[in-house]
Amino acid sequence: MTDKKQAYYFGGIEKCVDDKSNCDKSLKKYDFGGIEEYNLQEIEKEILNDSIYLDVFAGSDKRFKTDISPVSDGLKSILNLNAYKFSYKTEDFPENNFDSSEQIGVMAQDVEKVFPQAVKTDDNGYRYVNYAMLTPGLIEAVKDLNSIVVQQGELIKKLQEQLKK
């Protein structure tokens, strides 16, 4: 039987591993089922309902991937999302350990319409957003905006030259 790797996390910092006696016992223990290279999708299954922060490096080397295609309409997609201030219903969902302070974020139902890959649904039908998966859309939106700014700059330059004549 293989020993399972256990780690305690707080604020994305691994405080101790393998139940060492000097561990801060107030931290929550996460058992990653023997996963040595922490895989976000596997971890997500175990901690979907926990509010924790993990620094995660995703396998992003081109050699790992197939069926590669660009994200299109980044700006249009991002413009279909709204950012909100909100508070969680902590009393209705105590098992989720939601933070009681005011939050900012998006609604999973909105994200699902434009980036369905960024939304997971649990066994009870509640949706969760992987905010990191919004980054590629944001990158493309910035590039789209840059293209517009460059075009407008060229137009302004032409108009200024016409005014000088």
Residue frames as qw, qx, qy, qz and C-alpha x, y, z in Angstrom:
[[0.000, 0.889, 0.459, 0.000, 0.00, 0.00, 0.00],
 [0.417, 0.410, -0.002, 0.811, 1.36, 3.39, -1.03],
 [0.222, -0.517, -0.439, 0.701, 1.47, 6.16, 1.55],
 [0.203, 0.831, 0.428, 0.293, -0.75, 9.06, 0.58],
 [0.346, 0.184, -0.133, 0.910, 0.85, 12.47, 0.48],
 [0.240, -0.819, -0.517, 0.067, -0.79, 14.78, 2.97],
 [0.347, 0.219, -0.070, 0.909, -0.25, 18.50, 3.17],
 [0.129, -0.749, -0.503, 0.412, -1.57, 21.37, 5.22],
 [0.328, 0.416, 0.301, 0.793, -2.27, 24.59, 3.34],
 [0.122, -0.816, -0.384, 0.416, -2.88, 28.13, 4.40],
 [0.132, 0.888, -0.097, -0.430, -2.78, 31.02, 1.98],
 [0.754, 0.623, -0.207, -0.032, -1.18, 28.88, -0.70],
 [0.109, 0.672, -0.695, 0.231, 1.84, 28.05, 1.46],
 [0.853, -0.126, -0.506, -0.018, 2.49, 24.43, 2.32],
 [0.389, -0.770, 0.342, -0.373, 3.13, 24.54, 6.06],
 [0.392, -0.420, 0.813, -0.094, 4.05, 20.91, 6.59],
 [0.697, 0.241, -0.544, -0.400, 3.91, 17.54, 4.89],
 [0.672, 0.028, -0.739, 0.041, 3.26, 13.99, 6.11],
 [0.668, -0.667, -0.275, -0.184, 1.83, 14.83, 9.55],
 [0.499, 0.287, -0.470, 0.669, 5.08, 16.16, 11.05],
 [0.435, -0.560, -0.606, 0.361, 4.74, 16.90, 14.75],
 [0.223, -0.342, -0.117, 0.905, 5.59, 20.58, 14.33],
 [0.020, 0.418, 0.611, 0.673, 2.63, 21.22, 12.03],
 [0.267, -0.009, 0.251, -0.930, 0.10, 23.89, 12.86],
 [0.086, 0.271, 0.958, -0.031, -2.92, 21.69, 13.65],
 [0.295, 0.585, 0.365, -0.661, -5.33, 24.59, 13.05],
 [0.274, 0.421, -0.533, -0.681, -4.66, 24.23, 9.33],
 [0.870, 0.192, 0.203, -0.406, -6.90, 21.94, 7.33],
 [0.414, -0.313, 0.806, 0.286, -5.33, 18.69, 6.17],
 [0.714, 0.492, -0.139, -0.479, -5.81, 17.77, 2.51],
 [0.637, -0.171, 0.733, 0.166, -5.19, 14.25, 1.34],
 [0.429, 0.594, -0.341, -0.589, -4.38, 14.28, -2.37],
 [0.943, 0.161, 0.192, -0.220, -4.75, 10.52, -2.81],
 [0.796, -0.170, 0.416, 0.406, -1.10, 9.80, -3.50],
 [0.520, 0.812, 0.132, 0.229, -0.81, 12.49, -6.18],
 [0.662, -0.321, 0.029, 0.677, 2.86, 13.47, -6.25],
 [0.142, 0.074, 0.283, 0.946, 2.64, 16.07, -9.01],
 [0.231, 0.476, 0.583, -0.617, -0.43, 17.99, -7.91],
 [0.077, 0.273, 0.697, 0.658, -2.91, 17.93, -10.81],
 [0.248, -0.004, 0.166, -0.954, -5.53, 20.66, -10.62],
 [0.646, -0.109, -0.448, -0.609, -8.34, 18.51, -11.99],
 [0.635, -0.159, -0.742, 0.146, -7.65, 15.74, -9.47],
 [0.186, -0.088, -0.531, 0.822, -7.31, 18.15, -6.57],
 [0.350, -0.114, -0.124, -0.921, -10.48, 19.97, -7.66],
 [0.642, -0.243, -0.656, -0.314, -12.49, 16.78, -7.16],
 [0.555, -0.274, -0.662, 0.423, -11.42, 16.59, -3.50],
 [0.242, -0.359, -0.352, 0.830, -11.62, 20.24, -2.52],
 [0.065, 0.495, 0.549, 0.671, -14.34, 21.62, -4.80],
 [0.346, -0.801, -0.420, -0.247, -16.36, 22.96, -1.88],
 [0.605, -0.557, -0.172, 0.542, -13.42, 24.34, 0.11],
 [0.211, 0.967, -0.021, 0.138, -12.26, 27.93, -0.11],
 [0.694, -0.507, 0.249, 0.446, -8.50, 27.57, -0.29],
 [0.340, 0.877, -0.275, -0.198, -5.74, 29.08, -2.33],
 [0.851, -0.143, 0.392, 0.317, -3.25, 26.91, -4.18],
 [0.142, 0.721, -0.474, -0.486, -0.38, 27.98, -6.40],
 [0.834, 0.189, 0.519, 0.014, -0.75, 25.64, -9.35],
 [0.042, 0.528, -0.600, -0.599, 1.47, 25.20, -12.35],
 [0.829, 0.358, 0.307, -0.300, -0.47, 23.69, -15.23],
 [0.614, -0.054, 0.622, 0.483, 1.16, 21.53, -17.88],
 [0.354, 0.821, 0.126, -0.430, 1.33, 24.12, -20.64],
 [0.256, -0.410, 0.686, 0.544, 4.08, 22.83, -22.91],
 [0.588, 0.404, -0.270, -0.647, 2.85, 22.68, -26.50],
 [0.318, 0.262, -0.899, -0.145, 4.07, 19.07, -26.71],
 [0.198, 0.118, 0.857, -0.461, 1.41, 18.02, -24.16],
 [0.440, 0.459, 0.322, -0.701, -1.45, 19.28, -26.31],
 [0.224, 0.190, 0.815, 0.499, -3.51, 18.27, -29.30],
 [0.050, 0.728, 0.639, 0.242, -6.44, 19.85, -31.15],
 [0.294, -0.436, -0.160, 0.835, -4.95, 23.31, -30.57],
 [0.192, 0.671, 0.474, 0.537, -6.99, 26.26, -31.82],
 [0.146, 0.189, -0.227, 0.944, -6.95, 29.95, -30.93],
 [0.006, 0.600, 0.654, -0.461, -9.48, 31.47, -28.57],
 [0.144, 0.376, 0.430, 0.808, -11.57, 33.68, -30.80],
 [0.278, -0.701, -0.337, -0.563, -13.76, 36.65, -30.00],
 [0.486, -0.154, -0.588, 0.628, -11.97, 37.29, -26.70],
 [0.054, -0.035, 0.173, -0.983, -13.30, 40.81, -26.35],
 [0.562, -0.229, -0.398, -0.688, -16.84, 39.83, -27.33],
 [0.678, -0.255, -0.685, 0.078, -16.75, 36.97, -24.82],
 [0.349, -0.140, -0.503, 0.779, -15.42, 39.11, -21.98],
 [0.212, -0.122, -0.031, -0.969, -17.99, 41.82, -22.74],
 [0.641, -0.306, -0.538, -0.453, -20.69, 39.21, -22.08],
 [0.603, -0.296, -0.626, 0.396, -19.48, 38.85, -18.50],
 [0.227, -0.824, -0.001, -0.519, -20.26, 41.14, -15.60],
 [0.409, 0.107, -0.670, 0.610, -18.32, 41.61, -12.40],
 [0.510, -0.682, -0.338, -0.401, -20.34, 41.82, -9.20],
 [0.046, -0.352, 0.670, -0.652, -19.92, 42.67, -5.55],
 [0.749, -0.305, -0.418, -0.414, -21.78, 40.16, -3.41],
 [0.340, -0.443, 0.710, -0.429, -21.95, 38.29, -0.12],
 [0.379, 0.015, -0.913, -0.152, -22.26, 34.54, 0.17],
 [0.726, -0.422, -0.121, -0.529, -25.29, 32.99, 1.90],
 [0.184, 0.421, -0.819, 0.343, -23.08, 31.61, 4.65],
 [0.502, -0.107, 0.618, -0.595, -25.99, 30.54, 6.86],
 [0.850, 0.292, 0.026, -0.439, -27.67, 28.63, 4.01],
 [0.863, 0.387, -0.309, 0.101, -24.45, 26.85, 2.98],
 [0.478, -0.790, 0.378, -0.068, -22.33, 26.33, 6.12],
 [0.912, -0.068, 0.344, 0.210, -20.68, 23.22, 4.62],
 [0.644, 0.659, 0.073, 0.380, -19.00, 25.41, 1.98],
 [0.583, -0.498, -0.103, 0.633, -17.14, 27.53, 4.54],
 [0.344, 0.727, 0.251, 0.539, -17.76, 30.65, 2.47],
 [0.319, -0.022, -0.256, 0.912, -16.10, 33.84, 3.60],
 [0.033, -0.752, -0.620, 0.219, -18.64, 36.18, 5.23],
 [0.131, -0.573, 0.069, 0.806, -16.98, 39.36, 3.96],
 [0.565, 0.719, 0.068, -0.398, -18.03, 41.13, 0.77],
 [0.660, -0.069, 0.612, 0.430, -16.66, 39.43, -2.35],
 [0.403, 0.635, -0.244, -0.612, -16.16, 40.32, -5.99],
 [0.388, -0.101, 0.881, 0.251, -16.55, 37.89, -8.83],
 [0.384, 0.115, -0.544, -0.737, -18.64, 36.60, -11.70],
 [0.774, 0.019, 0.382, -0.505, -21.70, 34.38, -11.92],
 [0.407, -0.182, 0.865, 0.231, -21.00, 30.84, -13.06],
 [0.552, 0.562, 0.610, -0.091, -24.13, 30.78, -15.20],
 [0.312, 0.904, -0.097, -0.276, -22.82, 33.78, -17.20],
 [0.167, -0.625, 0.716, 0.264, -19.34, 32.30, -17.58],
 [0.591, 0.085, 0.802, 0.025, -20.80, 28.97, -18.70],
 [0.577, 0.735, 0.296, -0.196, -22.37, 30.69, -21.73],
 [0.378, 0.879, -0.284, -0.071, -19.05, 32.01, -23.07],
 [0.219, 0.550, -0.791, 0.155, -16.36, 29.77, -21.51],
 [0.886, -0.262, -0.133, -0.358, -18.08, 26.48, -20.60],
 [0.773, 0.186, -0.506, 0.335, -14.70, 24.87, -19.94],
 [0.132, 0.393, -0.469, 0.780, -14.23, 27.22, -16.96],
 [0.599, -0.301, 0.218, -0.709, -17.32, 25.96, -15.10],
 [0.287, 0.017, -0.955, 0.069, -17.79, 22.73, -13.17],
 [0.641, -0.380, -0.105, -0.659, -21.04, 21.51, -11.63],
 [0.141, -0.289, 0.871, -0.370, -21.07, 19.50, -8.41],
 [0.107, -0.203, -0.971, -0.072, -23.35, 16.56, -7.61],
 [0.063, 0.588, 0.634, -0.498, -26.00, 18.95, -6.22],
 [0.372, 0.736, 0.470, 0.316, -26.11, 21.06, -9.38],
 [0.192, -0.931, 0.015, 0.309, -24.16, 24.03, -7.96],
 [0.705, 0.616, -0.013, 0.351, -21.69, 25.62, -10.35],
 [0.561, -0.680, 0.144, 0.450, -18.10, 26.67, -9.63],
 [0.505, 0.854, -0.113, 0.054, -15.82, 28.89, -11.74],
 [0.790, -0.180, 0.110, 0.576, -12.16, 28.18, -12.35],
 [0.060, 0.954, 0.026, -0.292, -11.07, 31.82, -12.52],
 [0.384, -0.503, 0.576, 0.518, -7.66, 30.91, -13.93],
 [0.471, 0.299, 0.745, 0.366, -9.38, 29.59, -17.07],
 [0.228, 0.912, 0.311, -0.137, -10.68, 33.10, -17.76],
 [0.353, -0.668, 0.312, 0.576, -7.11, 34.33, -18.33],
 [0.414, 0.068, 0.666, 0.616, -6.79, 33.20, -21.99],
 [0.157, 0.773, 0.573, 0.221, -10.00, 35.05, -22.84],
 [0.219, -0.920, -0.065, 0.318, -8.68, 38.15, -21.08],
 [0.463, -0.365, 0.481, 0.649, -5.40, 37.89, -23.01],
 [0.318, 0.377, 0.680, 0.542, -7.29, 37.78, -26.30],
 [0.019, -0.903, -0.430, 0.015, -9.53, 40.67, -25.21],
 [0.325, -0.768, 0.156, 0.529, -6.47, 42.82, -24.50],
 [0.401, -0.091, 0.627, 0.661, -5.06, 41.93, -27.92],
 [0.195, 0.666, 0.651, 0.306, -8.40, 42.82, -29.54],
 [0.150, -0.939, -0.208, 0.230, -8.41, 46.18, -27.72],
 [0.422, -0.527, 0.369, 0.639, -4.80, 46.82, -28.73],
 [0.374, 0.264, 0.679, 0.574, -5.71, 46.24, -32.37],
 [0.041, 0.863, 0.489, 0.121, -8.54, 48.77, -32.08],
 [0.317, -0.849, 0.031, 0.422, -6.21, 51.33, -30.43],
 [0.453, -0.236, 0.529, 0.678, -3.62, 50.88, -33.19],
 [0.264, 0.534, 0.659, 0.459, -6.27, 51.32, -35.90],
 [0.103, -0.934, -0.337, 0.053, -7.63, 54.42, -34.18],
 [0.436, -0.661, 0.210, 0.574, -4.10, 55.82, -33.81],
 [0.404, 0.067, 0.607, 0.681, -3.50, 55.40, -37.52],
 [0.098, 0.748, 0.584, 0.299, -6.82, 57.08, -38.31],
 [0.280, -0.897, -0.152, 0.306, -6.05, 59.98, -35.95],
 [0.461, -0.404, 0.384, 0.690, -2.66, 60.45, -37.60],
 [0.295, 0.359, 0.649, 0.602, -4.27, 60.57, -41.07],
 [0.063, -0.869, -0.479, -0.106, -6.92, 63.04, -39.90],
 [0.386, -0.778, 0.026, 0.495, -4.27, 65.27, -38.29],
 [0.421, -0.127, 0.515, 0.736, -2.31, 65.28, -41.54],
 [0.161, 0.610, 0.633, 0.450, -5.46, 66.27, -43.44],
 [0.220, -0.908, -0.313, 0.169, -6.10, 69.12, -41.01],
 [0.448, -0.553, 0.228, 0.665, -2.58, 70.47, -41.59],
 [0.399, 0.237, 0.597, 0.654, -3.23, 70.78, -45.36]]
